[in-house]
Amino acid sequence: QVQLVESGGGLVPPGGSLVLTCAASGFTFGAYVTAWYRQAPGQQRELVATISSGGTANYADSAKGRFTISRDNAKNTVTLQMDSLQPEDTAVYYCNARHIWRPLNYWGQGTQVTVSS
């Protein structure tokens, strides 16, 4: 069955770094655009970064210069390297996979990132 499993969240002080990893299974990974979203308490879920199967990445303004998204099509994984973290980055981070042309859209269960001293 389809699975997106996130890992790597946790508590980090301001200015710190974290690496989130999403492991995908149960579908043809290369046919999907993958992304990271986040949702802070009381806020709507927002896009953080996307990456195509060919490696083209795009970032929300809040992530530019601090976060790096990458994917390994051989291992079916998507990674989000987050540097210079700030308290406003605190949220549940979700992995997403969207088919390039079919109406198929999958979500992981989320991983909590808390930035606090």
FIKOL-887538 format. One line per field, with one value per residue: residue in three letters; x, y, z of N, C-alpha, C in turn. Coordinates in steps of 0.02 Angstrom, whole numbers, plus 50000, padded with zeros to 5 digits. Atoms other than C-alpha are relative to their C-alpha. Layout:
N
resn	(ALA / ...)
n.x	(X / ...)
n.y	(Y / ...)
n.z	(Z / ...)
ca.x	(X / ...)
ca.y	(Y / ...)
ca.z	(Z / ...)
c.x	(X / ...)
c.y	(Y / ...)
c.z	(Z / ...)
//
This chain:
117
resn	(GLN / VAL / GLN / LEU / VAL / GLU / SER / GLY / GLY / GLY / LEU / VAL / PRO / PRO / GLY / GLY / SER / LEU / VAL / LEU / THR / CYS / ALA / ALA / SER / GLY / PHE / THR / PHE / GLY / ALA / TYR / VAL / THR / ALA / TRP / TYR / ARG / GLN / ALA / PRO / GLY / GLN / GLN / ARG / GLU / LEU / VAL / ALA / THR / ILE / SER / SER / GLY / GLY / THR / ALA / ASN / TYR / ALA / ASP / SER / ALA / LYS / GLY / ARG / PHE / THR / ILE / SER / ARG / ASP / ASN / ALA / LYS / ASN / THR / VAL / THR / LEU / GLN / MET / ASP / SER / LEU / GLN / PRO / GLU / ASP / THR / ALA / VAL / TYR / TYR / CYS / ASN / ALA / ARG / HIS / ILE / TRP / ARG / PRO / LEU / ASN / TYR / TRP / GLY / GLN / GLY / THR / GLN / VAL / THR / VAL / SER / SER)
n.x	(50042 / 49963 / 49976 / 49951 / 49982 / 49952 / 49960 / 49950 / 50022 / 49977 / 49991 / 49936 / 49997 / 49996 / 49936 / 49979 / 50016 / 50032 / 50011 / 50060 / 49999 / 50063 / 49990 / 50061 / 50008 / 50067 / 50019 / 49944 / 49973 / 49976 / 50056 / 50029 / 49967 / 50002 / 49999 / 50008 / 50045 / 50000 / 50060 / 49991 / 50063 / 50046 / 49985 / 50012 / 49942 / 49968 / 49947 / 49932 / 49956 / 50016 / 49946 / 50023 / 49959 / 49938 / 49959 / 50015 / 50026 / 50028 / 50006 / 50037 / 49954 / 49976 / 49951 / 49944 / 49936 / 49991 / 50020 / 49982 / 50037 / 49967 / 50032 / 49961 / 50049 / 49982 / 50019 / 50068 / 50000 / 49998 / 49967 / 50002 / 49947 / 50024 / 49947 / 50019 / 50069 / 50026 / 50062 / 50057 / 49999 / 50033 / 50059 / 49998 / 49977 / 50030 / 49976 / 50054 / 49983 / 50055 / 49985 / 49988 / 50058 / 50060 / 50024 / 49977 / 49966 / 49989 / 49971 / 49974 / 50035 / 49973 / 49950 / 49999 / 49938 / 50008 / 49941 / 50008 / 49942)
n.y	(49941 / 49938 / 49973 / 49947 / 50002 / 49948 / 50008 / 49948 / 49942 / 49997 / 49935 / 49970 / 49930 / 49952 / 50002 / 50069 / 50034 / 50066 / 50031 / 50042 / 50049 / 50032 / 50063 / 50015 / 50068 / 50018 / 49966 / 49987 / 49937 / 49955 / 49968 / 49953 / 49942 / 50007 / 49936 / 49994 / 49949 / 49995 / 49971 / 49977 / 50000 / 49947 / 49973 / 50044 / 50035 / 49960 / 50032 / 49981 / 50010 / 50055 / 50023 / 50046 / 50060 / 49980 / 49962 / 49929 / 49982 / 49934 / 49988 / 49944 / 49946 / 50011 / 50053 / 49985 / 49983 / 50036 / 50070 / 50032 / 50062 / 50045 / 50066 / 50056 / 50042 / 50070 / 50021 / 49977 / 49957 / 49927 / 49972 / 49927 / 49974 / 49936 / 49964 / 49935 / 50006 / 49948 / 50022 / 49999 / 50061 / 50052 / 50025 / 50069 / 50001 / 50056 / 50018 / 50006 / 50023 / 49986 / 50027 / 49946 / 49984 / 50031 / 49969 / 50041 / 49955 / 50038 / 49964 / 50036 / 49988 / 49939 / 50003 / 49937 / 49962 / 49946 / 49958 / 49964 / 50002)
n.z	(50000 / 50003 / 49936 / 49993 / 49930 / 49983 / 49940 / 49991 / 49962 / 49930 / 49968 / 50018 / 49980 / 50056 / 50035 / 50011 / 50062 / 49999 / 50065 / 50004 / 50054 / 50017 / 50036 / 50038 / 50025 / 50023 / 50062 / 50046 / 49972 / 50052 / 50034 / 49953 / 49971 / 49928 / 49966 / 49928 / 49975 / 49927 / 49970 / 49931 / 49963 / 50018 / 50066 / 50056 / 50026 / 50052 / 50038 / 49983 / 50058 / 50044 / 50043 / 50052 / 50006 / 50032 / 49953 / 49999 / 49934 / 49989 / 49928 / 49974 / 49981 / 49932 / 50000 / 50045 / 49969 / 49936 / 50007 / 50063 / 50013 / 50047 / 50003 / 50027 / 50036 / 49993 / 49932 / 49988 / 49941 / 50008 / 49940 / 49990 / 49956 / 49973 / 49964 / 49971 / 49979 / 49956 / 49967 / 50046 / 50040 / 49961 / 50034 / 50023 / 50069 / 50037 / 50066 / 50049 / 50067 / 50046 / 50066 / 50047 / 50041 / 49973 / 49938 / 49944 / 49953 / 49939 / 49943 / 49943 / 49937 / 49971 / 49948 / 49964 / 49993 / 49950 / 49994 / 49936 / 49955)
ca.x	(50000 / 50050 / 50157 / 50249 / 50344 / 50428 / 50568 / 50695 / 50588 / 50626 / 50672 / 50811 / 50870 / 50856 / 50992 / 51004 / 50980 / 50874 / 50859 / 50689 / 50675 / 50524 / 50527 / 50401 / 50334 / 50188 / 50189 / 50297 / 50402 / 50474 / 50301 / 50270 / 50318 / 50364 / 50352 / 50363 / 50222 / 50204 / 50062 / 50083 / 49951 / 49799 / 49869 / 49832 / 49948 / 50075 / 50196 / 50380 / 50468 / 50440 / 50554 / 50519 / 50584 / 50714 / 50775 / 50699 / 50667 / 50558 / 50542 / 50423 / 50497 / 50511 / 50622 / 50735 / 50917 / 50889 / 50808 / 50864 / 50752 / 50825 / 50768 / 50846 / 50744 / 50840 / 50798 / 50625 / 50667 / 50644 / 50749 / 50729 / 50887 / 50836 / 50967 / 50956 / 50794 / 50687 / 50541 / 50421 / 50475 / 50391 / 50259 / 50211 / 50301 / 50216 / 50284 / 50177 / 50181 / 50073 / 50063 / 50124 / 49960 / 49840 / 49729 / 49832 / 49895 / 49973 / 50020 / 50129 / 50076 / 50186 / 50334 / 50344 / 50480 / 50497 / 50620 / 50643 / 50778)
ca.y	(50000 / 50181 / 50249 / 50410 / 50399 / 50554 / 50553 / 50673 / 50797 / 50854 / 50998 / 51116 / 51285 / 51442 / 51444 / 51256 / 51130 / 50976 / 50853 / 50780 / 50623 / 50550 / 50368 / 50325 / 50156 / 50078 / 50189 / 50238 / 50371 / 50442 / 50490 / 50607 / 50782 / 50778 / 50916 / 50967 / 51063 / 51124 / 51170 / 51273 / 51272 / 51371 / 51400 / 51329 / 51202 / 51291 / 51237 / 51239 / 51167 / 51055 / 50950 / 50863 / 50692 / 50780 / 50879 / 51049 / 51130 / 51275 / 51357 / 51465 / 51635 / 51585 / 51438 / 51517 / 51523 / 51417 / 51253 / 51131 / 50997 / 50846 / 50675 / 50507 / 50419 / 50258 / 50252 / 50332 / 50465 / 50652 / 50754 / 50928 / 51005 / 51148 / 51272 / 51432 / 51375 / 51503 / 51487 / 51530 / 51370 / 51270 / 51161 / 50986 / 50950 / 50839 / 50748 / 50752 / 50663 / 50719 / 50627 / 50729 / 50711 / 50594 / 50654 / 50560 / 50649 / 50566 / 50629 / 50567 / 50570 / 50718 / 50749 / 50883 / 51015 / 51130 / 51274 / 51339 / 51383)
ca.z	(50000 / 49980 / 50121 / 50156 / 50319 / 50389 / 50515 / 50589 / 50682 / 50858 / 50971 / 50915 / 50981 / 50874 / 50743 / 50741 / 50602 / 50568 / 50426 / 50387 / 50282 / 50195 / 50141 / 50004 / 49954 / 49863 / 49709 / 49560 / 49645 / 49485 / 49421 / 49567 / 49616 / 49799 / 49927 / 50108 / 50190 / 50368 / 50483 / 50640 / 50778 / 50725 / 50552 / 50380 / 50303 / 50194 / 50060 / 50108 / 49956 / 49806 / 49698 / 49533 / 49486 / 49382 / 49532 / 49498 / 49667 / 49718 / 49888 / 49985 / 50025 / 50207 / 50160 / 50029 / 50081 / 50237 / 50180 / 50046 / 49972 / 49884 / 49828 / 49789 / 49655 / 49680 / 49866 / 49852 / 49981 / 49996 / 50117 / 50188 / 50260 / 50374 / 50435 / 50537 / 50614 / 50703 / 50824 / 50682 / 50595 / 50733 / 50652 / 50601 / 50438 / 50309 / 50159 / 50002 / 49835 / 49689 / 49523 / 49377 / 49281 / 49372 / 49515 / 49644 / 49800 / 49953 / 50126 / 50265 / 50447 / 50491 / 50604 / 50738 / 50729 / 50880 / 50882 / 51058 / 51182)
c.x	(50044 / 50020 / 50050 / 50015 / 50054 / 50039 / 50048 / 49979 / 50026 / 50004 / 50071 / 50000 / 50001 / 50070 / 50025 / 49976 / 49965 / 49997 / 49939 / 50007 / 49931 / 50015 / 49934 / 50000 / 49929 / 49976 / 50062 / 50028 / 50019 / 49945 / 49967 / 50046 / 49994 / 50011 / 49999 / 49952 / 50009 / 49935 / 50015 / 49932 / 49957 / 50009 / 49981 / 50065 / 50029 / 50058 / 50068 / 50046 / 49974 / 50061 / 49971 / 50045 / 50066 / 50045 / 49989 / 49965 / 49972 / 49985 / 49952 / 50050 / 50030 / 50056 / 50062 / 50062 / 50013 / 49986 / 50022 / 49962 / 50039 / 49962 / 50047 / 49950 / 50016 / 49978 / 49929 / 49996 / 50002 / 50026 / 49991 / 50053 / 49979 / 50055 / 49973 / 49928 / 49982 / 49936 / 49939 / 50000 / 49968 / 49935 / 50005 / 50017 / 49975 / 50034 / 49940 / 50027 / 49938 / 50019 / 50005 / 49941 / 49936 / 49979 / 50016 / 50044 / 50006 / 50035 / 50030 / 49962 / 50026 / 50052 / 50007 / 50070 / 49986 / 50066 / 49991 / 50064 / 49979)
c.y	(50062 / 50022 / 50056 / 50005 / 50052 / 49982 / 50060 / 50061 / 49998 / 50071 / 50026 / 50072 / 50047 / 50002 / 49931 / 49971 / 49933 / 49974 / 49955 / 49953 / 49969 / 49939 / 49981 / 49928 / 49990 / 50036 / 50015 / 50069 / 50050 / 50037 / 50054 / 50059 / 49992 / 50068 / 49991 / 50057 / 50004 / 50033 / 50016 / 50001 / 50059 / 50030 / 49949 / 49965 / 50041 / 49961 / 50028 / 49996 / 49942 / 49980 / 49950 / 49939 / 50015 / 50042 / 50075 / 50017 / 50071 / 50008 / 50057 / 50054 / 49989 / 49948 / 50015 / 50020 / 49963 / 49925 / 49975 / 49935 / 49959 / 49934 / 49950 / 49952 / 49926 / 49972 / 50020 / 50042 / 50073 / 50028 / 50075 / 50018 / 50069 / 50030 / 50067 / 50001 / 50053 / 49976 / 49999 / 49941 / 49942 / 49981 / 49924 / 50003 / 49935 / 49990 / 49990 / 49975 / 50008 / 49975 / 50057 / 50015 / 49966 / 50035 / 49958 / 50043 / 49964 / 50042 / 49952 / 50020 / 50062 / 49987 / 50069 / 50030 / 50058 / 50036 / 50044 / 49994 / 49973)
c.z	(50000 / 50070 / 49989 / 50074 / 50014 / 50063 / 50005 / 50037 / 50071 / 50024 / 49984 / 50022 / 49940 / 49970 / 49984 / 49934 / 50014 / 49929 / 50006 / 49940 / 49992 / 49958 / 49967 / 49977 / 49975 / 49938 / 49959 / 50016 / 49946 / 49963 / 50043 / 50015 / 50076 / 50034 / 50075 / 50014 / 50076 / 50023 / 50073 / 50035 / 49981 / 49931 / 49946 / 49980 / 49943 / 49967 / 50022 / 49939 / 49959 / 49960 / 49950 / 49998 / 49967 / 50043 / 50001 / 50065 / 50000 / 50075 / 50014 / 50021 / 50069 / 50004 / 49958 / 50039 / 50065 / 49993 / 49932 / 49994 / 49950 / 49998 / 49968 / 49968 / 50005 / 50068 / 50018 / 50064 / 49980 / 50066 / 50002 / 50051 / 50022 / 50044 / 50026 / 50021 / 50051 / 50033 / 49953 / 49952 / 50037 / 49967 / 49993 / 49926 / 49967 / 49933 / 49954 / 49934 / 49956 / 49931 / 49950 / 49955 / 50023 / 50064 / 50062 / 50045 / 50067 / 50052 / 50050 / 50063 / 50036 / 50054 / 50032 / 50001 / 50048 / 50007 / 50062 / 50040 / 50068)
//
